[in-house]
Amino acid sequence: MKGFLNPWVFVLTGIVFNITSAVITHHFISLNNERIAEINRMIDSKQVLIDSLWQTKSEIERKKEFFILYYSKSQPEKSPMAGLVDGYYQDYLRKITQAYELRKLEAEIANHPAGDLEFLMKFSTGTDNFIIESINDSYFEKLDLEDTKGPIEQGNARLFSIAIFLQVIGLILILARDLKRN
């Protein structure tokens, strides 16, 4: 029992506790912090995607409103801008189908002349539904990522508490060698 109470045992045990504390802090907590940073980057990218989709949805709504106003006039074909607007309308529909992979509507675009408001409404509704589904999917993925991050942060807090505890105990043991001498 006397060998166990030697000052060098206290010092050695204190050093081992301090080294263990440093390993926990600098290795395990650092790894968790890297994982948290990666999850935060993915969350940020999902938020950017969501914002972009909302902006696109608003832009599509504005263009739809423009075409509705333009084609709802009594005789837009007599307008000097009719050909330009018709081309813009067809180009707009093609770009949207390509951007959102709405291939099923591509064939219908060719069959409907510019100014077909019924088709424009159907097309816009389909596009809106697709964008809203994409926004919802991205939002739920973002929530899943946030749920994944929570336990990692809690684990980090526990590891930090353990590391502080080991460090304090280690320092107490190192200082206890002086008490044994006296």
Secondary structure, 3 states (H helix, E strand, C coil): CCCCCCHHHHHHHHHHHHHHHHHHHHHHHHHHHHHHHHHHHHHHHHHHHHHHHHHHHHHHHHHHHHHHHHHCCCCHHHCCCHHHHHHHHHHHHHHHHHHCCCHHHHHHHHHCCCCCHHHHHHHHHHHHHHHHHHHHHHHHHHHHHHHHHHHHHHHHHHHHHHHHHHHHHHHHHHHHHHHHHC
